[in-house]
Amino acid sequence: MKALKLLKVLVYCCTGLVAFLGVLLGVRQLLAPREGVVPEVSLTPAEAARVRALAGASRVGLDALVEDVRRVDVLLLGEEHFKNETVRFATDLLDRLPERRVSLLLELPARAQRHLDRYLDSGEPAELDAVWNEGDALPYRPLVVWARENRERVSRLVAMDEDSSRIFLNRAFLRDTRNATMCGFVLDALRERPGELVVAYGGQMHMLLSGRYRYDVENRTPAGARLLAAGLPRSRVRTVLLSGKGKAPVSDVTEPGIVNARLAAGEEPWQLFVSDAVFRAESGRDLFDYFVNLGELTRVASAD
């Protein structure tokens, strides 16, 4: 009899807990912001020809981009995740700036920092492997290896993202602090390493210079926009979006190359350049300085 009573109590408690969790989930659903609609852009042949002409008139060479980056303190490289070409472009660009010491910040989880520090100092392969052992890190191995191979230039290698557990808990409570965290790391690097080029490499949406992405809420203000809000002069930062065929409408109708958003093409709607929902922006120029069409993109072969 005692066992039966205990079982009934347990069933009652479990039922109450399930009901309580159901109420919490319902409240969360009511409070959750509405996700933005991903833009669908379908260009007519005439529109495609016009965009192609504008992009051609706004195209610059890699040397021009390098010269511009030489004059700034912060370089924000916004990538398409899991693509070989975006990482390769980043290392090629940095190779063209041999005179600049670099603080390299990557969208890697905070728990990887100890392994990055040890690898940068020792070059021990086991420390490099440990960055990806838990399966929560983006495939930035070539960038980490580049930092080690250019140790005399790289003063620090920083995992600027949050751990997956923190991201999960924040999202459960409708919070997101990732962009604020990334912005903080960039500002710290500027303060602690004056004169160095601070390079932040991560997803495109984090690097945008204005607007909000995916949800029209304050915590989806990009790290790039937060830097400007914190007082970093616009003249001291450049955002470069790395894209390719199938990832943005403009990439599907133009040849590979670099578009300077300060020229005519930058006045075009932002929907031509990104494939996610963006709020509180109008033109490509609002979001970035350069758009790089890398052509065909290939997926990385493994997680690291």
C-alpha positions as CSV (number, residue, x, y, z in Angstrom):
1,M,0.0,0.0,0.0
2,K,2.8,2.4,0.9
3,A,4.5,1.7,-2.4
4,L,1.2,2.4,-4.3
5,K,0.7,5.7,-2.4
6,L,4.3,6.7,-3.2
7,L,3.7,5.9,-6.9
8,K,0.6,8.0,-7.0
9,V,2.4,10.9,-5.4
10,L,5.2,10.6,-8.0
11,V,2.7,10.5,-10.8
12,Y,0.9,13.5,-9.4
13,C,4.2,15.4,-9.1
14,C,5.4,14.5,-12.6
15,T,2.0,15.5,-14.0
16,G,2.2,18.8,-12.2
17,L,5.8,19.4,-13.4
18,V,4.8,18.6,-17.0
19,A,1.9,21.0,-16.8
20,F,4.1,23.7,-15.3
21,L,6.7,23.3,-18.0
22,G,3.9,23.4,-20.6
23,V,2.8,26.8,-19.2
24,L,6.4,28.1,-19.3
25,L,6.8,27.0,-22.9
26,G,3.5,28.6,-23.8
27,V,4.5,31.9,-22.2
28,R,7.9,31.7,-23.9
29,Q,6.2,31.2,-27.2
30,L,4.0,34.3,-26.6
31,L,6.9,36.5,-25.6
32,A,9.3,35.2,-28.4
33,P,10.0,37.8,-31.1
34,R,8.8,37.0,-34.6
35,E,11.5,35.8,-36.9
36,G,12.2,37.9,-39.9
37,V,11.3,36.7,-43.4
38,V,14.3,35.6,-45.4
39,P,14.3,37.8,-48.5
40,E,13.3,36.2,-51.8
41,V,14.9,38.1,-54.7
42,S,14.1,37.2,-58.3
43,L,15.7,39.4,-60.8
44,T,14.4,39.8,-64.3
45,P,16.9,39.7,-67.1
46,A,16.8,43.5,-67.3
47,E,17.3,43.9,-63.6
48,A,20.2,41.4,-63.6
49,A,21.9,43.3,-66.4
50,R,21.6,46.6,-64.4
51,V,23.0,45.0,-61.2
52,R,25.8,43.5,-63.3
53,A,26.7,46.8,-64.7
54,L,26.6,48.5,-61.3
55,A,28.8,45.8,-59.8
56,G,31.2,46.1,-62.7
57,A,31.5,49.9,-62.3
58,S,32.0,49.4,-58.5
59,R,34.6,46.7,-58.8
60,V,38.1,47.2,-57.3
61,G,41.2,45.0,-57.2
62,L,42.6,43.2,-54.3
63,D,45.5,45.7,-54.1
64,A,43.0,48.5,-53.6
65,L,41.3,46.6,-50.7
66,V,44.7,45.9,-49.1
67,E,45.7,49.6,-49.3
68,D,42.4,50.6,-47.7
69,V,42.8,48.0,-44.9
70,R,46.3,49.3,-44.2
71,R,44.8,52.6,-42.9
72,V,42.3,51.1,-40.4
73,D,42.5,49.6,-36.9
74,V,39.7,47.0,-37.2
75,L,39.0,44.6,-40.0
76,L,35.7,42.6,-39.7
77,L,35.6,39.6,-42.1
78,G,32.1,38.2,-42.4
79,E,32.1,34.7,-43.9
80,E,29.8,32.0,-45.2
81,H,30.2,29.2,-42.7
82,F,31.8,25.9,-43.7
83,K,33.4,27.1,-47.0
84,N,37.0,26.6,-48.0
85,E,37.2,29.8,-50.1
86,T,36.3,32.3,-47.4
87,V,39.0,31.1,-45.0
88,R,41.5,31.0,-47.9
89,F,40.7,34.6,-48.8
90,A,41.2,35.7,-45.3
91,T,44.7,34.2,-45.0
92,D,45.7,35.5,-48.5
93,L,44.5,39.0,-47.5
94,L,46.5,38.9,-44.2
95,D,49.6,37.7,-46.1
96,R,49.5,41.0,-48.1
97,L,49.8,43.0,-44.9
98,P,53.2,41.8,-43.6
99,E,53.9,45.1,-41.9
100,R,51.0,45.0,-39.5
101,R,51.0,43.1,-36.3
102,V,47.7,41.3,-35.8
103,S,45.3,40.5,-33.0
104,L,43.2,37.7,-34.6
105,L,39.8,37.1,-33.1
106,L,37.8,34.0,-34.3
107,E,34.2,32.9,-33.9
108,L,35.2,30.0,-31.7
109,P,33.8,28.9,-28.3
110,A,35.4,30.4,-25.2
111,R,36.4,26.9,-23.9
112,A,38.9,26.7,-26.8
113,Q,41.0,29.6,-25.6
114,R,43.3,27.5,-23.4
115,H,44.1,25.3,-26.4
116,L,44.6,28.2,-28.7
117,D,47.1,29.8,-26.2
118,R,49.0,26.5,-25.9
119,Y,49.1,25.9,-29.6
120,L,50.2,29.4,-30.4
121,D,53.1,29.0,-27.9
122,S,54.1,25.4,-28.6
123,G,52.8,24.4,-32.0
124,E,51.7,21.1,-30.4
125,P,49.3,19.2,-32.7
126,A,47.3,17.8,-29.8
127,E,46.4,21.3,-28.6
128,L,45.2,22.1,-32.2
129,D,43.1,19.0,-32.3
130,A,41.6,19.8,-28.9
131,V,39.9,22.9,-30.3
132,W,37.6,20.7,-32.4
133,N,37.3,17.6,-30.1
134,E,33.9,18.6,-28.7
135,G,32.3,19.2,-32.1
136,D,31.1,22.7,-31.3
137,A,33.8,24.8,-33.2
138,L,33.6,26.2,-36.7
139,P,36.2,24.8,-39.2
140,Y,38.8,27.5,-38.8
141,R,41.9,25.3,-38.5
142,P,43.7,27.0,-41.5
143,L,43.4,30.3,-39.7
144,V,44.7,28.9,-36.5
145,V,47.6,27.3,-38.3
146,W,48.3,30.6,-40.1
147,A,48.5,32.4,-36.8
148,R,51.1,29.9,-35.6
149,E,53.1,30.1,-38.8
150,N,53.1,33.9,-38.5
151,R,53.8,33.9,-34.8
152,E,56.1,37.0,-35.1
153,R,53.1,39.0,-36.4
154,V,50.2,37.6,-34.4
155,S,50.2,39.0,-30.8
156,R,47.1,37.1,-29.7
157,L,44.6,34.5,-31.0
158,V,41.2,34.9,-29.3
159,A,38.2,32.7,-29.2
160,M,35.6,35.5,-29.2
161,D,32.4,33.5,-29.1
162,E,30.5,32.0,-26.1
163,D,30.3,28.4,-25.2
164,S,27.4,26.4,-26.6
165,S,26.0,25.8,-23.1
166,R,25.7,29.6,-22.5
167,I,24.2,30.2,-25.9
168,F,21.6,27.5,-25.3
169,L,20.6,28.9,-21.9
170,N,20.4,32.4,-23.2
171,R,18.1,31.4,-26.0
172,A,15.9,29.4,-23.7
173,F,15.3,32.7,-21.8
174,L,15.0,34.7,-25.1
175,R,18.3,36.4,-24.6
176,D,21.4,36.6,-26.8
177,T,24.7,38.2,-25.7
178,R,27.0,36.9,-28.4
179,N,27.3,40.1,-30.4
180,A,27.9,42.1,-27.2
181,T,30.6,39.5,-26.2
182,M,32.3,39.8,-29.6
183,C,32.2,43.5,-29.6
184,G,33.8,43.5,-26.1
185,F,36.7,41.4,-27.3
186,V,37.4,43.8,-30.2
187,L,37.3,46.8,-27.9
188,D,39.6,45.0,-25.4
189,A,42.1,44.3,-28.2
190,L,42.1,47.9,-29.4
191,R,42.7,49.1,-25.9
192,E,45.4,46.6,-25.0
193,R,47.2,46.5,-28.3
194,P,47.2,50.0,-29.8
195,G,48.5,50.2,-33.3
196,E,47.8,46.6,-34.1
197,L,45.3,45.5,-36.8
198,V,42.4,43.8,-34.9
199,V,40.9,41.2,-37.3
200,A,37.6,39.6,-36.3
201,Y,36.6,36.7,-38.4
202,G,33.1,35.1,-38.1
203,G,29.7,34.8,-39.6
204,Q,28.4,37.6,-41.8
205,M,25.6,38.8,-39.6
206,H,27.9,39.4,-36.6
207,M,30.1,41.7,-38.7
208,L,27.4,44.0,-40.1
209,L,27.8,47.7,-39.3
210,S,24.1,48.5,-38.8
211,G,20.7,47.0,-38.5
212,R,19.5,44.0,-36.6
213,Y,19.4,40.5,-38.0
214,R,16.9,37.6,-38.0
215,Y,14.8,39.3,-35.2
216,D,14.1,42.9,-34.7
217,V,15.3,43.0,-31.1
218,E,18.2,44.9,-29.6
219,N,20.2,41.8,-28.8
220,R,20.4,41.1,-32.5
221,T,22.4,44.2,-33.1
222,P,25.6,43.0,-34.9
223,A,29.0,43.3,-33.2
224,G,30.1,45.7,-36.0
225,A,27.2,48.1,-35.3
226,R,28.0,47.9,-31.6
227,L,31.5,49.0,-32.2
228,L,30.3,52.2,-33.8
229,A,27.8,52.7,-31.0
230,A,30.6,52.4,-28.5
231,G,32.4,55.3,-30.2
232,L,34.8,53.7,-32.6
233,P,35.1,56.1,-35.5
234,R,33.7,54.8,-38.8
235,S,36.9,55.6,-40.5
236,R,38.8,53.2,-38.3
237,V,36.9,50.0,-39.3
238,R,36.2,48.1,-42.4
239,T,33.7,45.3,-42.9
240,V,34.3,42.8,-45.7
241,L,31.5,40.3,-46.6
242,L,32.8,37.1,-48.1
243,S,30.2,35.4,-50.3
244,G,29.8,33.3,-53.4
245,K,27.5,31.7,-55.9
246,G,24.2,30.6,-54.5
247,K,24.6,32.7,-51.3
248,A,23.5,36.1,-52.5
249,P,21.5,37.3,-55.5
250,V,24.3,39.6,-56.6
251,S,26.8,36.7,-56.7
252,D,24.5,34.8,-59.0
253,V,24.5,37.5,-61.7
254,T,28.0,38.9,-61.5
255,E,31.5,37.7,-62.1
256,P,33.8,36.9,-59.0
257,G,35.4,40.0,-57.7
258,I,35.4,42.7,-55.0
259,V,32.7,45.4,-55.0
260,N,33.4,48.6,-53.1
261,A,30.1,49.6,-51.4
262,R,31.1,53.3,-51.4
263,L,30.6,53.2,-55.1
264,A,27.4,52.9,-57.1
265,A,26.6,49.3,-56.2
266,G,26.6,50.1,-52.5
267,E,23.4,52.1,-53.0
268,E,21.5,48.9,-54.0
269,P,19.1,47.3,-51.5
270,W,20.8,45.1,-48.9
271,Q,18.6,42.1,-50.0
272,L,20.9,41.7,-53.0
273,F,23.9,41.0,-50.8
274,V,22.8,38.8,-47.9
275,S,20.6,35.8,-47.5
276,D,19.2,36.4,-44.0
277,A,16.6,38.8,-42.7
278,V,17.9,42.2,-41.7
279,F,16.0,45.0,-40.1
280,R,16.6,48.7,-39.9
281,A,18.8,48.9,-43.0
282,E,18.2,50.0,-46.5
283,S,21.3,49.6,-48.7
284,G,24.3,47.4,-48.9
285,R,26.4,50.4,-47.9
286,D,24.6,50.5,-44.6
287,L,25.9,47.1,-43.7
288,F,29.4,46.7,-45.1
289,D,32.3,48.4,-47.0
290,Y,33.2,45.6,-49.4
291,F,31.4,42.6,-50.9
292,V,33.6,39.8,-52.2
293,N,32.0,37.3,-54.7
294,L,34.3,34.3,-54.5
295,G,32.4,32.4,-57.2
296,E,31.8,28.7,-56.6
297,L,32.1,27.8,-53.0
298,T,33.1,24.3,-51.7
299,R,32.2,22.9,-48.4
300,V,35.0,21.9,-46.0
301,A,35.6,18.2,-46.0
302,S,35.5,17.8,-42.2
303,A,34.5,19.6,-39.1
304,D,37.9,21.1,-38.5
